[in-house]
Amino acid sequence: MSFETEQQTSDRLRPRRRKNRKRHTGRNVLLGFVAFVLVAAAAAGVFAFNLAQSFDSKAQKIDNAFPDESTRPDKVEAAAGPSATNMLLLGSDSGAASVDEAEAGAPTDQRSDTMMWVHIPADRKNIYIMSILRDTWVDVPGHGESKMNSAMAFGGIPLTVQTLENMFDTRLDNVANIDFEGFKAMTDALGGVDVNVPVAFNTQQFAFPAGKQELTGEQALAFVRERKAFSDGDYQRVKNQQVFLKAILSRFLTAETLSNPMTLSKLVDTVSPYVSVDASLDAGKVAGLAVELRDVRASDVTSFTLPTLGIGTSADGQSIVLRDDAAIADIRDALKNDTLGTYLQQSGVASKP
């Protein structure tokens, strides 16, 4: 006869965590970035590491986020100090294939609704966020020319990463996805967010008059998702996303919030369960970035949209966004040389929402 120890009994009675927890398919890239900044800009030292541990234990992992290593650009390492960091933030259609399928690299019915390339320079003094319109006509490896968001449908997250890495000849260090419900929860946890709506519009649920107003989680979600209400569709939606991102960072990146451990812990605990990140974005890496980005504030964040040549029609009759190869080449050089800030100043591409 054998006897259980108290610890064995406790372990046996504890509910088992499901190995493959169901992942929501509704995704929004904005919260993915804010969730990352919640940890990365919080505070240095032990407290930042504790926040990172919470993020690491509760966030879901994307096990297969990157394409085959032989197809990828080399990582450019700095001679001394940290290297520039590049992150891809994805928001995918709801009601489509599961994120597990998208991670696997097989064809799915998912399409990337929203894409943002985040560049953190080596000096860690700024953050640059580049929105990429989903209908931009690009070369998808193995499939020829197609809309940017079709890369997800053809080959999941790995092919989406490969398409963008090929376009900019720059290696992505991390990938993140986010669930809509977490986006709403985080917005409400902040007590609402003040947004200066640039163009008045209505959705089925809400009216958004032009001007400053406080948005709840439900309203914020409708604000950043809407595109059919605008004559230029995705162009205005991307602008609205950038406006909201700036507003929510302004709400979060304040001395009042960053110096309040209770508020920070609540926000990280609220957001983390809805975030999916690649396996390399662990607690240690996040804590390190927290130290490096401790002085970054909302005024140090610049957002812009990848320049295009307007709307056109593909050979098979699709309405597409024509890519601007000259602008892509300039941004490619700026990313590789870590001079994106200089490029934006000289080109006038970036806006200040």
C-alpha positions in Angstrom: 0.0 0.0 0.0 1.3 3.5 -0.9 0.4 6.8 0.6 0.2 10.1 -1.2 2.0 13.0 0.2 0.1 16.3 0.7 1.7 17.7 -2.4 0.8 14.7 -4.5 -2.8 14.9 -3.4 -2.9 18.6 -4.2 -1.4 18.0 -7.6 -3.9 15.2 -8.4 -6.9 17.3 -7.4 -5.7 20.4 -9.2 -7.6 21.0 -12.5 -5.4 20.2 -15.5 -4.7 23.0 -17.8 -5.7 22.1 -21.4 -2.6 21.7 -23.5 -4.1 23.2 -26.5 -6.2 26.1 -25.2 -8.7 27.3 -27.8 -7.6 30.5 -29.4 -9.9 33.1 -30.5 -9.8 34.0 -34.1 -10.8 37.7 -33.8 -7.6 39.6 -33.6 -6.6 43.2 -33.4 -3.1 44.4 -33.8 -3.4 47.6 -31.7 -3.7 45.8 -28.4 -0.8 43.6 -29.3 1.4 46.6 -29.5 0.0 48.2 -26.4 0.3 45.0 -24.4 4.0 44.8 -25.5 4.6 48.4 -24.4 2.8 47.8 -21.1 5.7 45.6 -20.2 8.5 47.1 -22.3 8.0 50.7 -21.0 6.9 50.0 -17.4 9.9 50.3 -15.2 13.4 49.0 -14.8 14.7 46.4 -12.3 12.9 43.7 -10.3 9.4 45.1 -10.8 9.8 45.1 -14.6 11.0 41.5 -14.5 8.0 40.5 -12.3 5.7 42.1 -14.9 7.5 40.3 -17.6 7.1 37.0 -15.8 3.4 37.6 -15.5 3.2 38.4 -19.2 5.2 35.3 -20.1 3.1 32.9 -18.0 -0.3 34.1 -19.2 0.4 35.0 -22.9 -0.1 32.3 -25.5 2.8 31.2 -27.6 3.0 31.0 -31.4 5.2 28.0 -31.9 5.8 28.3 -35.6 5.9 32.0 -36.4 8.8 32.2 -38.8 9.7 30.6 -42.2 12.6 28.3 -42.9 15.8 29.9 -41.7 17.4 29.5 -45.2 14.9 31.9 -46.6 15.4 34.7 -44.1 17.7 37.8 -44.1 20.6 37.8 -41.7 20.2 39.6 -38.4 22.2 42.8 -38.3 24.1 42.9 -35.0 25.3 46.2 -33.5 29.1 46.4 -32.8 28.3 47.4 -29.2 25.1 47.7 -27.2 21.6 46.5 -28.3 20.7 46.0 -32.0 17.6 47.5 -33.7 14.5 45.4 -33.1 11.7 44.8 -35.6 8.3 43.3 -34.7 5.3 42.3 -36.8 1.8 42.9 -35.3 -1.0 41.1 -37.0 -4.8 41.4 -36.8 -6.8 38.7 -38.5 -10.4 38.2 -39.7 -12.7 36.8 -37.1 -14.8 33.8 -37.9 -12.0 32.3 -40.1 -9.5 29.5 -39.4 -8.0 29.1 -36.0 -4.7 30.8 -35.2 -3.2 27.3 -34.7 -3.8 26.6 -38.4 -2.3 30.0 -39.4 0.8 29.2 -37.3 1.2 25.8 -39.0 2.0 27.4 -42.3 -0.8 25.5 -44.2 -3.3 27.3 -46.5 -6.2 28.7 -44.4 -9.2 31.0 -44.9 -7.6 33.6 -42.6 -6.4 36.9 -44.0 -4.4 39.5 -42.2 -6.8 42.4 -41.8 -4.3 44.7 -40.1 -0.5 44.7 -40.3 2.0 46.9 -38.5 5.8 46.8 -38.7 7.3 48.2 -35.4 10.9 49.3 -35.5 12.7 50.1 -32.3 16.1 51.7 -33.1 19.3 50.6 -31.4 19.5 53.7 -29.3 16.0 52.9 -27.8 14.9 56.5 -27.9 12.0 56.1 -30.3 9.4 53.6 -31.6 8.3 53.7 -35.2 5.1 52.0 -36.4 4.5 51.4 -40.1 1.0 50.4 -41.2 0.8 48.2 -44.3 -2.5 48.3 -46.3 -3.9 44.9 -46.6 -4.7 45.2 -50.3 -1.1 46.3 -51.3 -0.1 44.3 -54.4 3.1 42.4 -53.5 5.1 39.4 -54.4 4.1 36.4 -52.2 6.8 33.8 -52.3 5.7 30.7 -54.2 2.4 32.4 -55.3 3.4 35.3 -57.5 1.8 38.7 -57.1 -1.2 39.0 -54.9 -2.7 41.2 -52.1 -0.6 41.4 -49.0 -3.3 39.9 -46.8 -3.5 36.8 -49.0 -0.2 35.6 -47.7 -1.9 34.5 -44.5 -4.5 32.5 -46.6 -1.8 30.9 -48.7 0.7 29.9 -46.0 -0.3 31.3 -42.6 1.9 33.4 -40.3 5.3 32.0 -41.6 4.5 33.0 -45.2 3.3 36.5 -44.1 6.6 37.0 -42.3 8.5 35.7 -45.3 6.6 38.1 -47.7 7.5 41.1 -45.5 11.1 40.1 -44.8 11.6 39.7 -48.6 10.0 43.1 -49.3 12.3 45.0 -46.9 15.3 42.6 -46.8 15.1 42.9 -43.0 14.7 40.3 -40.4 11.7 40.4 -38.1 12.6 39.5 -34.5 9.1 39.0 -33.1 5.5 38.4 -34.1 2.3 39.1 -32.1 -1.4 38.6 -32.4 -4.2 39.8 -30.2 -7.8 38.9 -29.4 -10.6 41.5 -29.7 -12.0 40.7 -26.3 -8.7 41.5 -24.7 -8.6 44.8 -26.6 -12.0 45.8 -25.1 -11.0 44.7 -21.6 -7.7 46.7 -21.7 -9.4 49.8 -22.9 -12.0 49.6 -20.1 -9.3 48.8 -17.6 -7.7 52.2 -18.4 -11.0 53.8 -17.7 -11.6 54.7 -21.3 -9.4 56.5 -23.8 -9.8 60.1 -25.2 -9.6 60.2 -29.0 -9.7 63.1 -31.3 -11.8 61.7 -34.2 -10.5 63.1 -37.4 -13.4 62.3 -39.7 -17.0 61.9 -38.5 -18.7 58.5 -39.3 -21.4 56.1 -38.0 -21.4 52.4 -37.5 -24.4 50.2 -36.8 -23.8 50.6 -33.1 -22.2 54.0 -32.6 -21.9 57.5 -33.9 -18.5 59.1 -34.0 -18.7 62.9 -34.5 -15.5 64.7 -35.4 -13.6 66.0 -32.4 -12.4 64.8 -29.0 -14.4 62.1 -27.2 -13.9 59.4 -24.6 -14.3 55.8 -26.0 -15.2 52.7 -24.1 -13.8 49.3 -25.1 -16.8 48.5 -27.4 -16.6 52.0 -29.0 -12.9 51.8 -29.5 -13.1 48.4 -31.2 -15.7 49.8 -33.6 -13.6 52.9 -34.2 -10.5 51.0 -35.3 -12.3 48.3 -37.3 -14.6 50.4 -39.5 -13.7 50.9 -43.2 -16.9 50.7 -45.2 -18.1 54.1 -43.9 -15.2 55.9 -45.7 -14.8 56.6 -49.4 -11.1 55.7 -49.2 -11.8 52.6 -47.1 -8.7 51.1 -45.6 -6.7 54.4 -45.9 -8.9 56.1 -43.3 -9.2 53.0 -41.2 -5.4 52.9 -40.9 -5.3 56.6 -40.0 -7.9 55.9 -37.3 -5.9 53.1 -35.9 -2.9 55.3 -35.7 -4.9 58.0 -34.0 -6.2 55.6 -31.5 -2.8 54.0 -30.9 -1.3 57.4 -30.1 -4.2 58.2 -27.8 -4.0 55.0 -25.8 -0.2 55.3 -25.5 -0.7 58.9 -24.2 -3.1 57.5 -21.7 -0.8 54.8 -20.6 2.7 56.3 -20.8 2.3 58.8 -18.0 4.2 59.2 -14.7 0.9 58.5 -12.9 0.3 55.2 -14.6 3.9 54.0 -14.8 4.6 54.7 -11.1 1.6 52.8 -9.9 2.4 49.1 -9.4 -1.3 48.2 -8.8 -2.4 49.8 -12.1 0.5 48.2 -14.1 -0.1 44.8 -12.6 -3.8 45.0 -13.3 -3.3 46.0 -16.9 -0.7 43.3 -17.6 -2.9 40.6 -15.9 -5.9 41.8 -17.9 -4.2 41.9 -21.3 -1.8 39.0 -21.3 -4.2 36.1 -21.6 -5.5 37.5 -24.9 -2.0 38.0 -26.4 -0.2 35.5 -28.6 3.5 36.0 -29.2 6.3 34.0 -30.9 8.2 31.6 -28.6 11.3 33.8 -28.5 9.5 36.7 -26.8 9.9 35.4 -23.3 10.1 37.0 -19.9 13.8 37.7 -20.0 13.7 39.4 -23.3 10.7 41.5 -22.3 12.3 42.5 -19.1 15.4 43.6 -20.9 13.4 45.7 -23.3 11.7 47.3 -20.3 15.0 48.6 -19.0 16.1 49.8 -22.4 12.7 51.6 -23.2 12.1 53.0 -19.8 12.4 56.6 -21.0 10.1 56.3 -24.1 6.9 58.3 -23.9 4.0 58.8 -26.3 5.7 61.8 -27.9 8.6 59.4 -28.9 6.3 57.2 -30.9 5.9 57.9 -34.6 3.3 56.2 -36.9 3.0 56.2 -40.6 1.6 54.2 -43.5 3.8 52.5 -46.1 3.5 54.9 -49.1 1.6 53.6 -52.2 0.7 54.8 -55.7 -3.0 54.7 -55.1 -5.8 52.4 -56.2 -5.6 50.2 -59.3 -6.8 47.0 -60.9 -4.9 43.7 -61.2 -4.8 41.7 -64.4 -7.5 39.4 -63.1 -9.8 42.3 -62.2 -9.1 42.7 -58.5 -9.2 46.2 -56.9 -5.7 46.6 -55.4 -3.4 49.1 -53.8 -0.5 49.8 -56.1 2.9 49.5 -54.3 5.4 52.3 -54.4 8.7 50.5 -55.2 10.8 53.6 -54.8 9.4 54.2 -51.3 9.8 50.6 -50.4 13.5 50.7 -51.5 14.1 53.8 -49.3 12.4 52.2 -46.3 14.4 49.0 -46.9 17.6 51.0 -46.7 16.5 52.9 -43.7 15.6 49.7 -41.8 18.8 48.0 -42.7 20.9 51.0 -41.7 18.7 51.9 -38.6 18.1 55.4 -40.0 14.3 55.2 -40.2 13.9 58.4 -38.2 16.1 60.4 -40.6 14.1 59.0 -43.6 10.8 60.0 -42.1 12.0 63.5 -41.3 13.4 64.0 -44.9 10.5 62.4 -46.7 7.6 63.9 -44.7 5.9 60.6 -44.8 5.1 60.4 -41.1 2.1 62.2 -39.6 1.5 63.4 -36.1 -2.1 62.3 -35.3 
